[in-house]
Amino acid sequence: RLQQTEGLTEEQTELLKLVREFVDEQILPVATELEHRDEYPQAIVDQMKEMGIFGLMIPEEYGGLGESLLTYALCVEEISRGWMSVSGIVNTHFIVAYMILQHGTEEQKQRYLPRMATGEIRGAFSMSEPGCGSDVSAIKTKAVQGDDGEWTINGQKMWLTNGGSANLVAVLVKTDTGADSVYKNMTTFLIEKESGFGETAQGITVPGKIDKMGYKGVDTTELVLDGHRTTDAQILGGEPGKGFYQMMDGVEVGRVNVAARGCGVARRAFELGISYAQQRETFGKKIVEHQAVLFRLADMAVKVEAAHEMMVKAARKKDSGERNDLEAGMAKYLASENCAQVVEDSFRIHGGYGYSKEYEIERLYREAPMLLIGEGTADIQRMIIGRRLLEDYKLKG
């Protein structure tokens, strides 16, 4: 796999080799056991801190490794092959660091990025609310500025990955700045809090972990803001009204990450399927010798490779400085759909054993559906893709 991603430097190849060894030796042996217990993988997180994973894309001047989006995405693919939840722990942190780097004031960069690079500060970001997900314009959480210049935030946010373990949350809220567009009346605040659950800062409560079908281990939470007070210094970029566009920029790179996760999970499902097919016997021969199973494996391999190539293209385009919302949407859509199909095909190859918690494919079967929803549903991706295609192929005259 490493050799099939063309154009990598020796340093990139060595880093990916290191990550793959880490996955094989430290994540895969414990992933299913920790997942079944819904246990946070603290030992794995501590090792990733030492490896510099939390600072992969943070520039060297702020203490990070200064790697490209492509390198980051390929590392995420490897980590997700081991356990998707671990990549989720890194993803929201990565999005917040990216948003601060691209849109933050120099003071915000100096304050947060060096400690984010080491993992001392861990990030989460929040757009969704109990009453809205894809329709970001419908958020109700609101910040009001008082006569003393301070802001008071009230509302309830939903589906925060790392909501409990994070100590820095980028939160999108409504701010009535008088702009003519609802999207220009939104602001991103950088909210500091303590890690953990309950009241973790003045006016901030993290009620507890949401119990999920899959994607366990990583904490997914609500965030309740009740009279939380903050200042202009905590507005991302220092100016209200730009939050929606900052968040969309973050989500765009996040979609490449989700595509990479889909590639990693699909590749692991393929590995499990082709291994099991060479061991299981029916009707006097290995099931891989039955044409139906062999064809299924061929289809799975094609889907894994196609998703990987689309993900790489989207990452490289973003790294080049070009607009990549079309490619990111395509990569996220293709990788998540292909992942769900490959996982199900592997599940079918395993037969009855695939339904047993003793087999790893059972875990993947519960994890893959999250990718169909996270960072924008499949339908949202198709809407983005369709609109962009109309821009590129609009008839003249």
ROROMAR-394593 format. One record per residue (C-alpha): residue in one letter; x, y, z. Coordinates in Angstrom, 3 decimals. Example, Ala and Ser with C-alpha at 12.3 -4.5 7.8 and 13.67 -1.06 7.14 Angstrom:
BEGIN
<atom type="A" east="12.300" north="-4.500" up="7.800"/>
<atom type="S" east="13.670" north="-1.060" up="7.140"/>
This chain:
BEGIN
<atom type="R" east="0.000" north="0.000" up="0.000"/>
<atom type="L" east="2.724" north="2.497" up="0.867"/>
<atom type="Q" east="4.391" north="1.959" up="-2.492"/>
<atom type="Q" east="1.107" north="2.515" up="-4.327"/>
<atom type="T" east="0.844" north="6.147" up="-3.249"/>
<atom type="E" east="3.106" north="7.706" up="-5.831"/>
<atom type="G" east="5.229" north="10.787" up="-5.287"/>
<atom type="L" east="5.916" north="10.376" up="-1.566"/>
<atom type="T" east="9.209" north="11.594" up="-0.162"/>
<atom type="E" east="11.489" north="9.303" up="1.788"/>
<atom type="E" east="10.484" north="11.140" up="4.971"/>
<atom type="Q" east="6.772" north="10.592" up="4.275"/>
<atom type="T" east="7.312" north="6.913" up="3.567"/>
<atom type="E" east="9.311" north="6.438" up="6.760"/>
<atom type="L" east="6.665" north="8.236" up="8.833"/>
<atom type="L" east="3.883" north="6.075" up="7.380"/>
<atom type="K" east="5.928" north="2.957" up="8.027"/>
<atom type="L" east="6.348" north="4.043" up="11.653"/>
<atom type="V" east="2.603" north="4.672" up="12.013"/>
<atom type="R" east="1.739" north="1.317" up="10.468"/>
<atom type="E" east="4.067" north="-0.493" up="12.868"/>
<atom type="F" east="2.464" north="1.412" up="15.747"/>
<atom type="V" east="-0.986" north="0.321" up="14.553"/>
<atom type="D" east="0.032" north="-3.319" up="14.154"/>
<atom type="E" east="1.814" north="-3.510" up="17.500"/>
<atom type="Q" east="-0.127" north="-1.145" up="19.784"/>
<atom type="I" east="-3.654" north="-0.614" up="18.403"/>
<atom type="L" east="-4.880" north="-3.772" up="16.650"/>
<atom type="P" east="-4.090" north="-6.144" up="19.548"/>
<atom type="V" east="-6.261" north="-4.151" up="22.000"/>
<atom type="A" east="-8.802" north="-2.312" up="19.825"/>
<atom type="T" east="-11.698" north="-4.772" up="19.955"/>
<atom type="E" east="-11.362" north="-5.361" up="23.710"/>
<atom type="L" east="-11.292" north="-1.626" up="24.466"/>
<atom type="E" east="-14.166" north="-1.013" up="22.036"/>
<atom type="H" east="-16.379" north="-3.601" up="23.685"/>
<atom type="R" east="-15.751" north="-1.928" up="27.045"/>
<atom type="D" east="-16.259" north="1.537" up="25.533"/>
<atom type="E" east="-12.961" north="2.447" up="27.185"/>
<atom type="Y" east="-10.973" north="5.540" up="26.271"/>
<atom type="P" east="-7.580" north="4.431" up="24.837"/>
<atom type="Q" east="-5.421" north="6.593" up="27.107"/>
<atom type="A" east="-2.236" north="4.557" up="26.628"/>
<atom type="I" east="-2.564" north="4.821" up="22.832"/>
<atom type="V" east="-3.213" north="8.573" up="23.061"/>
<atom type="D" east="-0.127" north="9.042" up="25.253"/>
<atom type="Q" east="2.009" north="7.242" up="22.687"/>
<atom type="M" east="0.594" north="9.360" up="19.867"/>
<atom type="K" east="1.583" north="12.467" up="21.816"/>
<atom type="E" east="5.163" north="11.196" up="21.982"/>
<atom type="M" east="5.127" north="10.461" up="18.237"/>
<atom type="G" east="3.984" north="14.020" up="17.447"/>
<atom type="I" east="0.727" north="12.872" up="15.818"/>
<atom type="F" east="-1.276" north="15.707" up="17.408"/>
<atom type="G" east="1.010" north="18.256" up="15.754"/>
<atom type="L" east="1.355" north="16.646" up="12.325"/>
<atom type="M" east="0.072" north="19.652" up="10.342"/>
<atom type="I" east="1.035" north="22.381" up="12.812"/>
<atom type="P" east="4.025" north="24.324" up="11.393"/>
<atom type="E" east="7.453" north="23.815" up="12.930"/>
<atom type="E" east="7.513" north="27.432" up="14.110"/>
<atom type="Y" east="4.677" north="26.513" up="16.491"/>
<atom type="G" east="6.274" north="23.241" up="17.583"/>
<atom type="G" east="4.613" north="20.859" up="15.131"/>
<atom type="L" east="5.929" north="18.622" up="12.363"/>
<atom type="G" east="4.717" north="20.867" up="9.530"/>
<atom type="E" east="3.463" north="18.001" up="7.360"/>
<atom type="S" east="1.023" north="18.245" up="4.451"/>
<atom type="L" east="-2.661" north="17.309" up="4.428"/>
<atom type="L" east="-1.730" north="14.313" up="2.282"/>
<atom type="T" east="0.728" north="13.007" up="4.884"/>
<atom type="Y" east="-1.834" north="13.555" up="7.616"/>
<atom type="A" east="-4.579" north="11.786" up="5.643"/>
<atom type="L" east="-2.348" north="8.795" up="4.917"/>
<atom type="C" east="-1.495" north="8.548" up="8.619"/>
<atom type="V" east="-5.207" north="8.685" up="9.467"/>
<atom type="E" east="-5.851" north="5.902" up="6.959"/>
<atom type="E" east="-3.314" north="3.722" up="8.758"/>
<atom type="I" east="-4.677" north="4.569" up="12.229"/>
<atom type="S" east="-8.266" north="3.880" up="11.122"/>
<atom type="R" east="-7.181" north="0.516" up="9.816"/>
<atom type="G" east="-6.370" north="-0.255" up="13.458"/>
<atom type="W" east="-9.345" north="1.410" up="15.162"/>
<atom type="M" east="-11.460" north="4.190" up="13.714"/>
<atom type="S" east="-12.156" north="5.719" up="17.131"/>
<atom type="V" east="-8.466" north="6.566" up="17.577"/>
<atom type="S" east="-8.492" north="8.551" up="14.339"/>
<atom type="G" east="-11.585" north="10.368" up="15.632"/>
<atom type="I" east="-9.637" north="11.473" up="18.697"/>
<atom type="V" east="-7.129" north="13.120" up="16.367"/>
<atom type="N" east="-9.576" north="14.479" up="13.771"/>
<atom type="T" east="-11.476" north="17.170" up="15.668"/>
<atom type="H" east="-8.218" north="18.278" up="17.297"/>
<atom type="F" east="-6.706" north="18.585" up="13.828"/>
<atom type="I" east="-9.671" north="20.619" up="12.517"/>
<atom type="V" east="-9.480" north="23.113" up="15.385"/>
<atom type="A" east="-5.709" north="23.491" up="14.974"/>
<atom type="Y" east="-6.191" north="24.027" up="11.228"/>
<atom type="M" east="-8.865" north="26.685" up="11.827"/>
<atom type="I" east="-6.648" north="28.553" up="14.286"/>
<atom type="L" east="-3.714" north="28.380" up="11.876"/>
<atom type="Q" east="-5.751" north="29.640" up="8.921"/>
<atom type="H" east="-8.064" north="32.137" up="10.623"/>
<atom type="G" east="-6.757" north="32.876" up="14.113"/>
<atom type="T" east="-4.987" north="36.009" up="15.276"/>
<atom type="E" east="-1.245" north="35.737" up="15.882"/>
<atom type="E" east="-1.946" north="35.908" up="19.599"/>
<atom type="Q" east="-4.324" north="32.931" up="19.304"/>
<atom type="K" east="-1.773" north="30.969" up="17.293"/>
<atom type="Q" east="0.939" north="31.622" up="19.869"/>
<atom type="R" east="-1.400" north="30.830" up="22.753"/>
<atom type="Y" east="-2.775" north="27.528" up="21.473"/>
<atom type="L" east="-0.794" north="25.910" up="18.646"/>
<atom type="P" east="2.434" north="25.022" up="20.531"/>
<atom type="R" east="0.436" north="23.252" up="23.239"/>
<atom type="M" east="-1.851" north="21.638" up="20.681"/>
<atom type="A" east="1.212" north="20.242" up="18.904"/>
<atom type="T" east="2.251" north="18.386" up="22.063"/>
<atom type="G" east="-1.294" north="17.269" up="22.882"/>
<atom type="E" east="-1.372" north="19.312" up="26.099"/>
<atom type="I" east="-4.318" north="21.180" up="24.623"/>
<atom type="R" east="-6.817" north="18.922" up="22.904"/>
<atom type="G" east="-9.409" north="20.361" up="20.563"/>
<atom type="A" east="-13.075" north="19.702" up="19.763"/>
<atom type="F" east="-15.364" north="21.623" up="17.461"/>
<atom type="S" east="-19.103" north="22.122" up="17.547"/>
<atom type="M" east="-21.709" north="23.130" up="14.988"/>
<atom type="S" east="-24.606" north="20.670" up="15.405"/>
<atom type="E" east="-27.420" north="21.095" up="17.917"/>
<atom type="P" east="-30.250" north="18.821" up="19.096"/>
<atom type="G" east="-32.605" north="20.389" up="16.554"/>
<atom type="C" east="-30.273" north="20.716" up="13.574"/>
<atom type="G" east="-27.361" north="18.974" up="11.897"/>
<atom type="S" east="-26.893" north="19.528" up="8.172"/>
<atom type="D" east="-28.930" north="22.779" up="8.307"/>
<atom type="V" east="-26.296" north="24.888" up="10.016"/>
<atom type="S" east="-28.309" north="28.090" up="9.483"/>
<atom type="A" east="-30.883" north="26.777" up="11.988"/>
<atom type="I" east="-28.565" north="26.841" up="15.026"/>
<atom type="K" east="-30.060" north="28.558" up="18.069"/>
<atom type="T" east="-27.099" north="28.875" up="20.426"/>
<atom type="K" east="-26.542" north="32.601" up="20.709"/>
<atom type="A" east="-23.907" north="35.040" up="21.949"/>
<atom type="V" east="-25.012" north="38.516" up="23.041"/>
<atom type="Q" east="-22.550" north="41.337" up="23.710"/>
<atom type="G" east="-23.204" north="43.417" up="26.797"/>
<atom type="D" east="-22.472" north="47.076" up="27.504"/>
<atom type="D" east="-19.190" north="46.037" up="29.147"/>
<atom type="G" east="-18.035" north="44.496" up="25.852"/>
<atom type="E" east="-18.204" north="40.920" up="27.120"/>
<atom type="W" east="-20.244" north="38.204" up="25.412"/>
<atom type="T" east="-22.745" north="35.895" up="27.099"/>
<atom type="I" east="-23.438" north="32.582" up="25.375"/>
<atom type="N" east="-26.534" north="30.431" up="25.896"/>
<atom type="G" east="-27.571" north="27.268" up="24.101"/>
<atom type="Q" east="-27.073" north="23.557" up="23.656"/>
<atom type="K" east="-24.690" north="21.863" up="21.210"/>
<atom type="M" east="-24.675" north="18.224" up="20.132"/>
<atom type="W" east="-22.373" north="15.489" up="18.791"/>
<atom type="L" east="-19.034" north="16.814" up="20.038"/>
<atom type="T" east="-16.318" north="14.243" up="19.387"/>
<atom type="N" east="-13.781" north="14.646" up="22.226"/>
<atom type="G" east="-16.372" north="16.730" up="24.049"/>
<atom type="G" east="-15.247" north="15.437" up="27.428"/>
<atom type="S" east="-11.522" north="14.946" up="26.880"/>
<atom type="A" east="-10.974" north="18.247" up="25.041"/>
<atom type="N" east="-10.005" north="21.413" up="26.896"/>
<atom type="L" east="-10.501" north="23.761" up="23.937"/>
<atom type="V" east="-13.731" north="23.839" up="21.908"/>
<atom type="A" east="-14.393" north="25.849" up="18.741"/>
<atom type="V" east="-18.115" north="26.616" up="18.987"/>
<atom type="L" east="-20.289" north="28.148" up="16.254"/>
<atom type="V" east="-22.982" north="30.477" up="17.599"/>
<atom type="K" east="-25.422" north="33.104" up="16.344"/>
<atom type="T" east="-24.364" north="36.742" up="16.782"/>
<atom type="D" east="-26.711" north="39.426" up="15.524"/>
<atom type="T" east="-24.201" north="41.721" up="13.857"/>
<atom type="G" east="-26.798" north="43.238" up="11.502"/>
<atom type="A" east="-25.494" north="41.549" up="8.358"/>
<atom type="D" east="-27.905" north="40.840" up="5.511"/>
<atom type="S" east="-27.186" north="37.091" up="5.518"/>
<atom type="V" east="-27.787" north="34.562" up="8.289"/>
<atom type="Y" east="-24.388" north="33.080" up="7.467"/>
<atom type="K" east="-22.694" north="36.408" up="8.215"/>
<atom type="N" east="-24.381" north="36.533" up="11.610"/>
<atom type="M" east="-22.448" north="33.558" up="12.959"/>
<atom type="T" east="-19.248" north="33.620" up="14.980"/>
<atom type="T" east="-16.780" north="30.971" up="16.119"/>
<atom type="F" east="-15.696" north="31.273" up="19.736"/>
<atom type="L" east="-12.692" north="29.447" up="21.196"/>
<atom type="I" east="-13.907" north="28.213" up="24.572"/>
<atom type="E" east="-11.495" north="26.930" up="27.176"/>
<atom type="K" east="-12.664" north="24.381" up="29.722"/>
<atom type="E" east="-11.374" north="21.573" up="31.920"/>
<atom type="S" east="-11.282" north="18.022" up="30.596"/>
<atom type="G" east="-13.999" north="15.787" up="32.006"/>
<atom type="F" east="-17.727" north="15.782" up="32.565"/>
<atom type="G" east="-20.133" north="17.921" up="34.571"/>
<atom type="E" east="-19.542" north="21.674" up="34.956"/>
<atom type="T" east="-16.098" north="22.041" up="33.380"/>
<atom type="A" east="-15.963" north="25.866" up="33.333"/>
<atom type="Q" east="-18.120" north="28.841" up="34.254"/>
<atom type="G" east="-21.443" north="28.363" up="32.451"/>
<atom type="I" east="-20.306" north="25.189" up="30.633"/>
<atom type="T" east="-21.596" north="21.680" up="31.305"/>
<atom type="V" east="-20.684" north="18.435" up="29.533"/>
<atom type="P" east="-23.470" north="16.069" up="30.695"/>
<atom type="G" east="-21.744" north="12.770" up="29.840"/>
<atom type="K" east="-20.985" north="10.399" up="26.988"/>
<atom type="I" east="-23.664" north="9.603" up="24.419"/>
<atom type="D" east="-24.153" north="5.832" up="24.148"/>
<atom type="K" east="-23.574" north="4.903" up="20.493"/>
<atom type="M" east="-23.961" north="1.817" up="18.305"/>
<atom type="G" east="-20.304" north="1.996" up="17.312"/>
<atom type="Y" east="-17.442" north="4.510" up="17.318"/>
<atom type="K" east="-16.912" north="3.694" up="20.973"/>
<atom type="G" east="-13.952" north="4.550" up="23.166"/>
<atom type="V" east="-13.861" north="8.141" up="21.945"/>
<atom type="D" east="-16.212" north="10.407" up="23.911"/>
<atom type="T" east="-19.140" north="11.919" up="21.981"/>
<atom type="T" east="-21.065" north="14.444" up="24.042"/>
<atom type="E" east="-23.465" north="17.339" up="24.331"/>
<atom type="L" east="-22.306" north="20.782" up="25.422"/>
<atom type="V" east="-24.594" north="23.039" up="27.441"/>
<atom type="L" east="-23.789" north="26.744" up="27.617"/>
<atom type="D" east="-25.718" north="28.591" up="30.319"/>
<atom type="G" east="-24.609" north="32.176" up="30.717"/>
<atom type="H" east="-21.010" north="31.469" up="29.732"/>
<atom type="R" east="-19.130" north="34.763" up="29.596"/>
<atom type="T" east="-16.232" north="35.454" up="27.254"/>
<atom type="T" east="-14.475" north="38.272" up="25.404"/>
<atom type="D" east="-13.516" north="39.427" up="21.912"/>
<atom type="A" east="-10.115" north="37.812" up="22.453"/>
<atom type="Q" east="-11.802" north="34.390" up="22.215"/>
<atom type="I" east="-13.437" north="35.081" up="18.851"/>
<atom type="L" east="-11.560" north="33.124" up="16.197"/>
<atom type="G" east="-9.766" north="35.760" up="14.149"/>
<atom type="G" east="-10.918" north="38.484" up="16.535"/>
<atom type="E" east="-13.868" north="39.611" up="14.410"/>
<atom type="P" east="-17.503" north="38.450" up="14.695"/>
<atom type="G" east="-19.554" north="37.377" up="11.681"/>
<atom type="K" east="-17.021" north="35.083" up="10.013"/>
<atom type="G" east="-17.709" north="31.892" up="11.918"/>
<atom type="F" east="-19.706" north="30.007" up="9.306"/>
<atom type="Y" east="-17.028" north="30.387" up="6.645"/>
<atom type="Q" east="-14.287" north="29.443" up="9.103"/>
<atom type="M" east="-16.198" north="26.313" up="10.075"/>
<atom type="M" east="-16.823" north="25.338" up="6.454"/>
<atom type="D" east="-13.101" north="25.623" up="5.752"/>
<atom type="G" east="-12.431" north="23.325" up="8.684"/>
<atom type="V" east="-15.092" north="20.844" up="7.591"/>
<atom type="E" east="-13.603" north="20.777" up="4.092"/>
<atom type="V" east="-10.306" north="19.391" up="5.340"/>
<atom type="G" east="-12.266" north="17.275" up="7.805"/>
<atom type="R" east="-13.994" north="15.581" up="4.885"/>
<atom type="V" east="-10.635" north="14.479" up="3.526"/>
<atom type="N" east="-9.984" north="13.031" up="6.971"/>
<atom type="V" east="-13.299" north="11.141" up="6.965"/>
<atom type="A" east="-12.470" north="9.820" up="3.492"/>
<atom type="A" east="-9.138" north="8.591" up="4.856"/>
<atom type="R" east="-10.937" north="6.901" up="7.726"/>
<atom type="G" east="-13.241" north="5.162" up="5.274"/>
<atom type="C" east="-10.219" north="3.957" up="3.310"/>
<atom type="G" east="-8.578" north="2.574" up="6.444"/>
<atom type="V" east="-11.661" north="0.743" up="7.723"/>
<atom type="A" east="-12.392" north="-0.665" up="4.253"/>
<atom type="R" east="-8.831" north="-1.880" up="3.871"/>
<atom type="R" east="-8.970" north="-3.652" up="7.231"/>
<atom type="A" east="-12.304" north="-5.262" up="6.303"/>
<atom type="F" east="-10.758" north="-6.464" up="3.036"/>
<atom type="E" east="-7.744" north="-7.882" up="4.879"/>
<atom type="L" east="-10.012" north="-9.752" up="7.276"/>
<atom type="G" east="-12.201" north="-11.061" up="4.463"/>
<atom type="I" east="-9.424" north="-12.326" up="2.205"/>
<atom type="S" east="-7.661" north="-13.929" up="5.174"/>
<atom type="Y" east="-10.791" north="-15.704" up="6.410"/>
<atom type="A" east="-11.676" north="-16.879" up="2.887"/>
<atom type="Q" east="-8.345" north="-18.690" up="2.660"/>
<atom type="Q" east="-8.956" north="-20.529" up="5.949"/>
<atom type="R" east="-12.643" north="-21.438" up="5.961"/>
<atom type="E" east="-13.634" north="-24.618" up="4.100"/>
<atom type="T" east="-16.987" north="-25.596" up="2.607"/>
<atom type="F" east="-17.850" north="-28.437" up="0.243"/>
<atom type="G" east="-14.331" north="-29.800" up="0.487"/>
<atom type="K" east="-12.375" north="-26.672" up="-0.446"/>
<atom type="K" east="-11.394" north="-23.222" up="0.788"/>
<atom type="I" east="-14.234" north="-20.779" up="0.246"/>
<atom type="V" east="-11.860" north="-18.485" up="-1.683"/>
<atom type="E" east="-11.918" north="-21.167" up="-4.403"/>
<atom type="H" east="-15.656" north="-20.611" up="-4.886"/>
<atom type="Q" east="-16.129" north="-18.125" up="-7.712"/>
<atom type="A" east="-18.831" north="-16.180" up="-5.860"/>
<atom type="V" east="-16.445" north="-15.431" up="-2.987"/>
<atom type="L" east="-13.551" north="-14.682" up="-5.319"/>
<atom type="F" east="-15.670" north="-12.186" up="-7.279"/>
<atom type="R" east="-16.780" north="-10.571" up="-4.026"/>
<atom type="L" east="-13.149" north="-10.102" up="-2.984"/>
<atom type="A" east="-12.305" north="-8.617" up="-6.383"/>
<atom type="D" east="-15.126" north="-6.073" up="-6.056"/>
<atom type="M" east="-13.953" north="-5.203" up="-2.551"/>
<atom type="A" east="-10.372" north="-4.580" up="-3.704"/>
<atom type="V" east="-11.527" north="-2.311" up="-6.530"/>
<atom type="K" east="-13.609" north="-0.224" up="-4.095"/>
<atom type="V" east="-10.729" north="0.061" up="-1.622"/>
<atom type="E" east="-8.301" north="1.243" up="-4.309"/>
<atom type="A" east="-10.767" north="3.677" up="-5.936"/>
<atom type="A" east="-11.561" north="5.343" up="-2.612"/>
<atom type="H" east="-7.870" north="5.640" up="-1.736"/>
<atom type="E" east="-7.000" north="7.314" up="-5.037"/>
<atom type="M" east="-9.885" north="9.813" up="-4.730"/>
<atom type="M" east="-8.831" north="10.659" up="-1.176"/>
<atom type="V" east="-5.230" north="11.229" up="-2.255"/>
<atom type="K" east="-6.381" north="13.498" up="-5.096"/>
<atom type="A" east="-8.503" north="15.615" up="-2.739"/>
<atom type="A" east="-5.651" north="15.987" up="-0.239"/>
<atom type="R" east="-3.107" north="16.913" up="-2.903"/>
<atom type="K" east="-5.404" north="19.539" up="-4.376"/>
<atom type="K" east="-5.866" north="21.203" up="-0.983"/>
<atom type="D" east="-2.095" north="21.088" up="-0.425"/>
<atom type="S" east="-1.580" north="22.878" up="-3.749"/>
<atom type="G" east="-3.609" north="25.827" up="-2.467"/>
<atom type="E" east="-6.507" north="25.226" up="-4.829"/>
<atom type="R" east="-10.180" north="25.033" up="-3.936"/>
<atom type="N" east="-10.999" north="21.375" up="-3.264"/>
<atom type="D" east="-14.593" north="21.289" up="-2.040"/>
<atom type="L" east="-15.626" north="19.242" up="-5.094"/>
<atom type="E" east="-12.853" north="16.695" up="-4.650"/>
<atom type="A" east="-13.306" north="16.580" up="-0.860"/>
<atom type="G" east="-17.022" north="15.943" up="-1.281"/>
<atom type="M" east="-16.372" north="13.248" up="-3.869"/>
<atom type="A" east="-13.717" north="11.607" up="-1.693"/>
<atom type="K" east="-15.885" north="11.620" up="1.414"/>
<atom type="Y" east="-18.918" north="10.323" up="-0.475"/>
<atom type="L" east="-17.052" north="7.590" up="-2.353"/>
<atom type="A" east="-14.931" north="6.419" up="0.578"/>
<atom type="S" east="-17.795" north="6.254" up="3.069"/>
<atom type="E" east="-20.141" north="4.438" up="0.665"/>
<atom type="N" east="-17.410" north="2.045" up="-0.479"/>
<atom type="C" east="-16.393" north="1.411" up="3.114"/>
<atom type="A" east="-19.936" north="0.429" up="4.105"/>
<atom type="Q" east="-20.148" north="-1.932" up="1.116"/>
<atom type="V" east="-16.720" north="-3.510" up="1.659"/>
<atom type="V" east="-17.406" north="-4.043" up="5.363"/>
<atom type="E" east="-20.725" north="-5.713" up="4.578"/>
<atom type="D" east="-19.104" north="-7.928" up="1.935"/>
<atom type="S" east="-16.446" north="-8.982" up="4.448"/>
<atom type="F" east="-19.202" north="-9.622" up="6.985"/>
<atom type="R" east="-20.956" north="-11.891" up="4.459"/>
<atom type="I" east="-17.720" north="-13.791" up="3.769"/>
<atom type="H" east="-17.415" north="-14.477" up="7.503"/>
<atom type="G" east="-20.915" north="-15.982" up="7.557"/>
<atom type="G" east="-22.325" north="-16.674" up="11.011"/>
<atom type="Y" east="-18.996" north="-15.940" up="12.671"/>
<atom type="G" east="-19.215" north="-12.346" up="11.460"/>
<atom type="Y" east="-22.164" north="-11.888" up="13.807"/>
<atom type="S" east="-20.062" north="-12.939" up="16.778"/>
<atom type="K" east="-18.311" north="-10.378" up="18.947"/>
<atom type="E" east="-15.275" north="-12.663" up="18.936"/>
<atom type="Y" east="-14.526" north="-11.630" up="15.364"/>
<atom type="E" east="-13.163" north="-8.189" up="14.491"/>
<atom type="I" east="-15.503" north="-7.695" up="11.534"/>
<atom type="E" east="-18.420" north="-7.340" up="13.973"/>
<atom type="R" east="-16.824" north="-4.153" up="15.316"/>
<atom type="L" east="-16.195" north="-2.756" up="11.846"/>
<atom type="Y" east="-19.809" north="-3.511" up="10.881"/>
<atom type="R" east="-20.972" north="-1.160" up="13.667"/>
<atom type="E" east="-18.360" north="1.499" up="12.951"/>
<atom type="A" east="-18.754" north="1.975" up="9.190"/>
<atom type="P" east="-22.246" north="3.606" up="9.295"/>
<atom type="M" east="-20.894" north="6.625" up="11.208"/>
<atom type="L" east="-18.852" north="7.599" up="8.152"/>
<atom type="L" east="-22.049" north="7.876" up="6.122"/>
<atom type="I" east="-23.174" north="10.698" up="8.437"/>
<atom type="G" east="-20.144" north="12.442" up="9.965"/>
<atom type="E" east="-18.803" north="15.659" up="8.350"/>
<atom type="G" east="-21.890" north="15.868" up="6.144"/>
<atom type="T" east="-24.264" north="13.095" up="5.098"/>
<atom type="A" east="-24.053" north="11.341" up="1.737"/>
<atom type="D" east="-26.953" north="13.459" up="0.461"/>
<atom type="I" east="-25.194" north="16.661" up="1.499"/>
<atom type="Q" east="-22.065" north="15.518" up="-0.359"/>
<atom type="R" east="-24.095" north="14.836" up="-3.491"/>
<atom type="M" east="-25.656" north="18.277" up="-3.225"/>
<atom type="I" east="-22.204" north="19.885" up="-2.925"/>
<atom type="I" east="-20.884" north="17.825" up="-5.835"/>
<atom type="G" east="-23.886" north="18.608" up="-8.031"/>
<atom type="R" east="-23.761" north="22.361" up="-7.401"/>
<atom type="R" east="-20.047" north="22.511" up="-8.099"/>
<atom type="L" east="-20.466" north="20.549" up="-11.308"/>
<atom type="L" east="-23.078" north="23.040" up="-12.463"/>
<atom type="E" east="-20.596" north="25.840" up="-11.813"/>
<atom type="D" east="-17.960" north="24.083" up="-13.916"/>
<atom type="Y" east="-20.270" north="22.960" up="-16.717"/>
<atom type="K" east="-22.725" north="25.849" up="-16.845"/>
<atom type="L" east="-24.043" north="26.470" up="-20.358"/>
<atom type="K" east="-23.126" north="29.795" up="-21.876"/>
<atom type="G" east="-25.511" north="32.095" up="-23.676"/>
